[in-house]
Amino acid sequence: MADDSIPTSADAPDSPFRTTGTDHITVWGSNAEDTIEFYRDLLGMPLVMRQPNLDDPSQTHLFFDTGDGRILTVFVSDDRDSNRGRLRTAVGGVHHLAFSIDPEEFETVMDSLEAAGHHYNVFDRGIFFSLYTQDNNGLIIELAADKYDIPDDRRGEVLATAQRIREEDGADYAKDEHMEAALEELGIEAEPADLPNAATGAGV
């Protein structure tokens, strides 16, 4: 069970330094063709760089722009087959990667995944809408749509406030009413997105 005595806050912690954002994430991939087909041709991430893996030149290092200048890179090799089977995740492993999508394109995303043969699940997570699918390597990919058009520089503040409110409410997880209360408390006018009905709570 998590240690609930450790406080949550959007304030900078008392640490020797602070990161300024996510530069890139790198994953082990299969081959270039299948990887490009999924990340570029299906998810729409431009392939912005291709070069040898500098630690192992027998592999290729692909760089994809995830949409906001943040980069996903993948090590690939033509001698590795894709595997859509579910990956086992050990301590230190990656459970899933999450990328933002436009709420207005949510149904288009579902239709496109289905047409490409990628199964998916959709959940209302309270603070956002989540669609889960798998890439060509079996890695879980979450495509998340914000339920409210919150300014990027205030997302952490809104989530921390919603966390406090939901704890005071005794709820298991942050729900619509907690997000709405947090936005009102912080004086942020955010329009709700028009998203489809979906199951709430846990599951992938």
C-alpha positions as CSV (number, residue, x, y, z in Angstrom):
1,M,0.0,0.0,0.0
2,A,1.3,3.5,-0.8
3,D,2.5,5.7,2.0
4,D,-0.4,8.3,2.2
5,S,1.6,10.3,4.7
6,I,3.8,11.7,1.9
7,P,2.0,14.9,0.8
8,T,1.2,15.7,-2.8
9,S,1.8,19.3,-4.0
10,A,2.5,21.2,-7.2
11,D,5.1,23.3,-5.3
12,A,8.8,22.6,-6.1
13,P,10.2,20.2,-3.5
14,D,13.3,20.8,-1.4
15,S,15.7,19.1,-3.7
16,P,19.2,19.9,-4.9
17,F,17.9,20.6,-8.5
18,R,14.8,20.3,-10.6
19,T,14.2,18.8,-14.0
20,T,12.7,21.1,-16.6
21,G,10.6,18.6,-18.5
22,T,10.8,15.4,-20.5
23,D,13.5,15.5,-23.1
24,H,13.0,12.0,-24.6
25,I,12.1,8.4,-23.8
26,T,13.9,5.5,-25.4
27,V,12.4,2.0,-25.8
28,W,13.7,-1.3,-27.3
29,G,11.9,-1.9,-30.5
30,S,11.7,-4.6,-33.1
31,N,12.4,-3.6,-36.7
32,A,12.3,-0.2,-38.4
33,E,9.4,-1.0,-40.9
34,D,6.9,-2.1,-38.2
35,T,7.9,0.6,-35.8
36,I,7.6,3.4,-38.4
37,E,4.2,1.9,-39.5
38,F,2.8,2.2,-36.0
39,Y,4.3,5.4,-34.6
40,R,4.5,7.5,-37.8
41,D,1.8,6.1,-40.1
42,L,-0.8,5.3,-37.5
43,L,-0.2,7.7,-34.5
44,G,1.0,10.5,-36.8
45,M,4.4,11.1,-35.1
46,P,6.9,12.6,-37.7
47,L,10.1,10.6,-38.0
48,V,12.6,13.4,-37.5
49,M,15.9,11.6,-37.2
50,R,17.5,8.2,-38.1
51,Q,21.0,7.3,-37.1
52,P,23.0,4.4,-35.7
53,N,22.6,3.5,-32.0
54,L,25.8,5.2,-30.8
55,D,26.2,2.5,-28.1
56,D,25.7,-0.3,-30.6
57,P,26.1,0.7,-34.3
58,S,24.6,-2.6,-35.4
59,Q,21.2,-1.1,-34.4
60,T,19.3,1.9,-35.8
61,H,18.1,4.7,-33.6
62,L,14.7,6.2,-34.7
63,F,13.5,9.6,-33.4
64,F,9.8,10.5,-33.4
65,D,8.3,13.9,-32.5
66,T,5.4,13.1,-30.2
67,G,3.6,16.3,-31.1
68,D,5.0,19.0,-28.8
69,G,8.7,18.7,-29.5
70,R,9.2,16.0,-26.9
71,I,10.9,13.0,-28.5
72,L,10.3,9.2,-28.4
73,T,13.3,7.2,-29.6
74,V,13.3,3.5,-30.5
75,F,16.3,1.2,-31.0
76,V,15.5,-1.1,-33.9
77,S,17.2,-3.9,-35.9
78,D,16.0,-5.7,-39.0
79,D,16.7,-9.1,-37.5
80,R,14.0,-8.5,-34.8
81,D,10.4,-9.5,-35.4
82,S,7.5,-7.6,-33.9
83,N,5.5,-9.2,-31.1
84,R,2.0,-8.0,-30.4
85,G,1.8,-10.3,-27.3
86,R,1.5,-8.7,-23.9
87,L,4.8,-7.9,-22.2
88,R,5.7,-8.9,-18.7
89,T,6.8,-6.0,-16.6
90,A,9.3,-6.4,-13.8
91,V,10.4,-3.8,-11.2
92,G,12.1,-1.0,-13.2
93,G,10.3,-1.9,-16.4
94,V,7.9,0.4,-18.3
95,H,4.2,-0.4,-17.8
96,H,3.0,1.9,-20.6
97,L,3.7,5.1,-22.5
98,A,1.0,7.8,-22.6
99,F,0.6,10.4,-25.4
100,S,-1.9,13.2,-25.6
101,I,-4.5,13.4,-28.3
102,D,-7.0,16.1,-29.2
103,P,-10.4,15.3,-27.5
104,E,-12.2,16.3,-30.7
105,E,-10.4,13.4,-32.5
106,F,-11.1,10.7,-30.0
107,E,-13.7,8.9,-32.1
108,T,-11.4,9.2,-35.2
109,V,-8.6,7.6,-33.2
110,M,-10.8,4.7,-32.2
111,D,-11.9,4.2,-35.8
112,S,-8.4,4.4,-37.1
113,L,-7.0,1.9,-34.6
114,E,-9.8,-0.5,-35.4
115,A,-9.2,-0.2,-39.1
116,A,-5.5,-0.9,-38.5
117,G,-6.3,-4.1,-36.5
118,H,-5.3,-2.7,-33.1
119,H,-7.7,-3.6,-30.3
120,Y,-8.3,-1.0,-27.6
121,N,-10.1,-0.3,-24.3
122,V,-11.5,3.1,-23.3
123,F,-11.9,4.4,-19.7
124,D,-13.0,7.5,-18.1
125,R,-10.2,8.1,-15.6
126,G,-11.9,11.1,-13.9
127,I,-9.1,13.5,-14.7
128,F,-8.9,12.5,-18.4
129,F,-10.1,10.0,-20.9
130,S,-7.8,7.1,-21.7
131,L,-7.6,4.8,-24.7
132,Y,-5.3,1.8,-24.3
133,T,-3.9,-0.2,-27.2
134,Q,-0.6,-1.9,-28.0
135,D,2.2,-1.0,-30.3
136,N,3.9,-3.5,-32.7
137,N,6.1,-4.8,-29.8
138,G,3.3,-5.5,-27.2
139,L,4.1,-2.3,-25.3
140,I,0.9,-0.7,-23.8
141,I,0.2,2.7,-25.4
142,E,-2.2,5.0,-23.7
143,L,-3.7,7.8,-25.8
144,A,-5.1,10.4,-23.3
145,A,-7.5,13.2,-23.9
146,D,-7.9,16.0,-21.4
147,K,-11.5,16.4,-20.2
148,Y,-10.9,20.1,-19.7
149,D,-8.8,22.6,-21.7
150,I,-6.4,23.4,-18.8
151,P,-3.4,25.5,-19.6
152,D,-0.2,23.3,-19.7
153,D,1.6,25.4,-17.1
154,R,-1.2,24.9,-14.6
155,R,-1.9,21.2,-15.0
156,G,0.2,20.1,-12.0
157,E,-1.5,22.8,-9.8
158,V,-5.0,21.6,-10.9
159,L,-4.2,17.9,-10.3
160,A,-2.7,18.6,-6.8
161,T,-5.7,20.6,-5.9
162,A,-8.1,17.9,-7.2
163,Q,-6.1,15.4,-5.1
164,R,-6.6,17.4,-1.9
165,I,-10.3,17.8,-2.6
166,R,-10.8,14.1,-3.4
167,E,-9.0,13.1,-0.2
168,E,-11.2,15.4,1.8
169,D,-14.2,13.8,0.0
170,G,-13.0,10.3,0.9
171,A,-13.1,9.2,-2.7
172,D,-11.0,6.4,-4.1
173,Y,-9.8,8.4,-7.1
174,A,-10.2,11.9,-8.6
175,K,-13.6,12.3,-10.4
176,D,-15.3,15.0,-12.5
177,E,-16.6,16.8,-9.4
178,H,-13.1,17.0,-7.9
179,M,-11.7,18.4,-11.1
180,E,-14.5,20.9,-11.4
181,A,-14.1,22.0,-7.8
182,A,-10.3,22.4,-8.3
183,L,-10.8,24.5,-11.4
184,E,-13.3,26.7,-9.5
185,E,-11.0,27.1,-6.5
186,L,-8.1,28.1,-8.7
187,G,-10.2,30.5,-10.8
188,I,-9.4,28.6,-14.0
189,E,-12.1,28.8,-16.7
190,A,-11.8,25.5,-18.6
191,E,-14.4,24.2,-21.1
192,P,-15.2,20.5,-20.8
193,A,-14.5,18.3,-23.8
194,D,-17.2,16.4,-25.7
195,L,-16.1,12.8,-25.1
196,P,-17.9,9.5,-25.6
197,N,-19.3,7.5,-22.7
198,A,-16.9,5.0,-21.2
199,A,-16.4,2.8,-18.2
200,T,-15.0,4.5,-15.1
201,G,-12.3,3.5,-12.7
202,A,-9.7,0.7,-13.0
203,G,-8.6,-1.6,-15.9
204,V,-6.5,-1.6,-19.0
